[in-house]
Structures are given as C-alpha cells and as structure tokens.
Amino acid sequence: MNATVSFRPDFVPVSIEPLTESHELRFSNLPPDITTEDVQTLVEPYGIVLENTLRTSQRTASIRVDFATAKQARNAFEFLQLQEYSRGDRKFVASFANVKLRLSPADKDTLKLSWPKPTLVGWSHYPTISKAKEEAARLNGVIVKGRKIQVEFCSPSKRQKDNFAIKISNLSLETTKDEIEQLCKGHMLTTGFDKPTYASTSRETIKEEFHSFGELAFERISDSECDEGPNSHLLVVFPCEAIAQEVMKEFSSRKLGCIGHQSLEVKPVYFAQYCVSWQIFDVVRQEIERVKDGAMHYSLQYDENSRKYHIRLIAPSMKYDEFVEANAELYSLLQGKTARTDDGKIIWDDYFEMPTKALQLFLKSQANSIIPDERTRRIRLFGSKAEQKRALERLLKLLSKVRSQRHEVIVPRGSMHSLVDSRFETIQKDMGVNKVSFDLLNSKIIVRGTNEECSEIQNLVDSLNSLTIYKSGCCEICHLLPDDPKILACLHVYCTPCLRMAFGSASHGPLRCIAVTNSPSNDNSGQCLDHIPYIDEIIPPPERDRLLLSSFLAYIRNSLELFICPSIDCKAVYRTGRQGLNLHCSQCGTEICSFCQTLAHIGLSCSDMEGRNSTSY
C-alpha cells in the first residue's frame, strides 16, 4: 500500500496518509513577474512554509513550496486549486510534488508536437558539369529511408575543370556512405557527411523547456516516432487547458536551437489513456478492435509492456463528439461492470475469498469475464454487453449453488472447550479447510457442503460434553477456567488458546469482547463495548499482518474520504477529490477520476458516465 497507516490496538486504522500527499506542493501558471515574497503571502495562511523554489520564463512561472506538514500542504491544495491570482486573470494550478494530475480533462489540455528529425548532408562528385546536373535533377525528390531528399548542383569556380559536386540534403541519420555511392551513378567519389542538423536528444530538451510551466501530467512519444517518417512527435498532457494555451503562445512562433533553429508544429488534441492488465485486455480485445475499426476522425493505439496494455485514444480538436463517443465505449469496456442484483445490490460472497479449486476452475472457465476484486469486495464483469449479461447469469447460478450449501451449526458455549482443544483442527483435516470454518466469537461453525455433511457436524457438536454452569472468572469463549489467562481492559478474561483461534478465524478487526453482563459500560443488550486488543505473544507476525491488511481494506471500503485504485491488481490509496480532478496512479500508471473513484472518463462528466454505465444489459 502506498500509505502510512497508524492502527489502534484493536486493528482499527486511526490515520491514513497516502504517500502521494507529501509536504511539497507545486504551483503552476503563475505570472512571470511573481516573487518569492508574493508566494509567501499566497500560501502562509495554510501553514508554515519551510522553503520555496521559483522558476520563471517569459510568459509564466512555477514554484515548489515545502510545508511543515502534509496536512498543511493538503489544505493549501484543496483551497488554492484553480484560484485566480490577484494580478491578472490567470488561474494557477496546485498539485502535490509526486502526483501528476489533470484538471477538467474534457478541455484541450493536450498538445501534439511535431518537428523535423535531425538530418545529414552528403556530397557526390562527377567528372563533368553536365553529369553532375543530370544526377542532381534525377535524384532530387527521391525517397531514401522514408525521407524525400533534396539535391542541388553546386556552382563551380571559374578555374574548376573537374570534380563537380552535388549537395544531398535531408538524409536520415542511419544513411551510410555505401548507400550514397549506390544511389549516385557515374560519380568520381563521395565524401563523408556534414554534422547532423542537431543532436537527436532534442526531445528531452523540449520537455525541459515546458517545465517552467509546471510538471507535465503525461508525455508520450507518438507511435509514428517508430516509423521512418521525416518528423518526430510528442504528446504532452498539461494539468489544465490554461497551461496548454500558454505553451502554444510560447512555442508556436519560436525557433528552437535544440532542433536546428526550426519551429515546432503545435496542435491541440483530445487524448485519453488507459493501462489495464493483459487478462482484462484479452477479454475485450475484440471489442476494442471494433472501436478501432470504426475510427473516422480519431486514432486508437495500444501496446504491451510488462504484461500491461497501454491504450491511447487521440482525436483532433475539432472532432470532440467522435472522441467522446469512442472514449465512452473504451471506458465501459475497460472499467467493466459491477455485478448487482435486480434491485441494485452489490453481489459478493465470502466464497470468493476462499482459494478453492472449484472456484479457480470456475473463474478459469469464464476466461476472465468474471473477476472478483477482494480489495473492494465487488465482482467485475467484462466483455460486450451481451457477454456481461451471460457472465452475470453464470455468476448467479454459481452463487445459488454455493449459498444453498452454506449451513450454520450453533455451538453451545459450554462445548467450546472441546473444539478449541484440537478437535476442530481434526474436523478441518477430515472435511477440508475451505469446507468448514469456526466463528468462535459468534459461537458457530460454518459448513459449506451437502446436508449430509452439515448433519455430520451437527451430530458431532451434539456429542460434545457441555458445561451447564458458568463460573465467574472463566474464559468468555469456552466457559472454563482460563488456560494462560489474558485480562482485557474491561476486566473480562480469555484463554490464550481461545484468543489465538478467535484471531485466526476473524476476517478483520476490530474484535469485540463477547462478554454479556449488567455493567454500565455495556450497551442496551448487556454486550460489552470494549474490543480485544493486539497481543504479541498470541498473534504470530503472518496472522498479525493479515489482520492489519484486511482491517485496512475494510476501513477503506467504508470510507467516504479514501479509496483504492480502480485497477484490480493495484493497491495504491488516494483521497477522494472534487469533480474534474484526475490523478495518474504512481504505481500502475492508470489515470483515475478521483471523484467517481473509477478509471478516468475524459470528455464525459461523472454524472453522464454514471448514467451511461448504469443502463441495463
């Protein structure tokens, strides 16, 4: 988990600080004449500033501010986001130093940059002027390694009698001298190349030029970079449209030395990106190809990297409607649909947290169209709408069978001691760990099996010796004099073996004391209000870590303030944001809508996307 978590002794988290929320904030799109004193005045109402670092360009400025605490930085982030600075009408952007974000991503916050690749100039020499002119005319405009070369005859001096030259421009860096010799006919010799028009590392230099506007939300080499075309391309996503517009003003008419004193071609585009596991991609690949084949005014690209698929949708700025429709389809395919009953209730069962062979075989047979998400306790359905409908039908059929075979056998407290004393372990070995479990605190055995198997357990429980007299000071679970007693803060007593088994059978904390008395510290039913704390010598480290993780996830599931990354195999935690605030997950690379807590849905509001995704199958 990318979070710092503090727990109470009863396993309940008391504070969760996502590691993405550091002490440091970035402020971008500030006026270029702003001073460090101006910044101090801007941020000091929200906390103690330890340091600030200012960067400026001709049009804009950005600054990094280090607060004394992460909470102070979070307050500044929430209150200053997209506020108008007092001088001028520009809105500045606040973001945490280690988080990439997009604000109102339906806007034109993405630019496609294009510029000529570096080239070489070669020379070829001929014995006569006529031969040199003939070759210059023949070669001019010829395509060599994907480039249209430019060839011109070089006027000789008056005294020159031979060795007449032609100049060959716009050659790719991969061109060799042998290739030039094969291209030129009747030449006397070919000389080496001049230096390239500029260093091929210009992309990093261009990106560095943008950093005065603030950190980039995302950048990517366009797929056309990999071909033999004459231009290099770069997609750059800025935190908001205002910054993208400032960059266009800055670079559209400016010649850059890093690309041979040529100009960038800068165009606004609409852009959405997704990062999904290969399992999900395989399920929806055919549907994605259908969306790709329907492209009229947009480009849909994908590639695999480290068993993850990166999917990109790009459309010209004047084709917004086509982009929105295509992206809505992509979102629905890659987000999947949460399995619900007809009345809208989320479908889940503890069965999906058991590593049974039967469950694994069932999920394998569904070819990843059904994926249980144990983090959120939801089941996601993938594929076309028809495939999702069929998957839901198969899921409900499975659950009907599973739930029909779930039985509860109540165990009298007086019989507990026999089960705690190794008897239950024998039952599990005989029937299977996943078929029978013991809920000590609620005094019952859960049986997942046939009626005959349930009757077998019931007969065993009935045969146990039961104590009928409760003695004060005995263990609250087994009602015997405690073995290695542990006394809680509420003064109730438990056996160490009973507590160890209780923690082992618990799904998550907190574990409540089960004592029932007439104490004023109890609730109306007489139930003790205290919880059973973590005890070192009772809970081994692996069991402790399991309970901490499960308690943490249970807390996140019930939290309105925090959520877990929507990528099924990611465990990053984020704080819920306002509508229109997208985050770039630092662990899995997924772009997230921090309000919906789902994959980002560029071009559609949260309510619009929810309406589309809530339609029936």
Protein Blocks (a to p, Z undefined) as FASTA:
>chain_A
ZZdddddfkopafbdcdfklcfbdcdehiafkbcfklmmmmmmmnoccfbdcddddfkbc
cdddddfbfklmmmmmmmmgopacfedjbdcddddfkbccdehklbcfbccddddddddd
dddddfbfklmmmmmmmmgopaeehiacddddddddfklcghpacddehiafkbcfklmm
mmpghiabdcdddddfbdfklmmmmmmmmmmnopcfbdcddfklmmmcfbdcdddddfbf
klmmmmmmmmmmpccfkloppacdddddddddddddfklmmmmmmmmmmmmmmpmkbccd
dddeehiacddddddfklmmmmmmmmmmmmmmmnopadddfkopacddfklmpccfklmm
mmmmnnopaccdfknopacdeddfklmmmmmmmmmmmmmmmmmmgccddddfklmmmmmn
omlmmmmmmnopklpccdfknopadddddfklmmmmmmmmmmpccdfbdcehiafklopa
cehiaddfkopacdfklmmmmmmmpmbdcdddfbdcfbfkbcfkopafbdcdddfklmgf
klmmmmmmmmmmmmmmmpckbccdfbfkbcbdcddddehiacddfklopacdfklopacd
ehiafklmmmmmmpcZZ
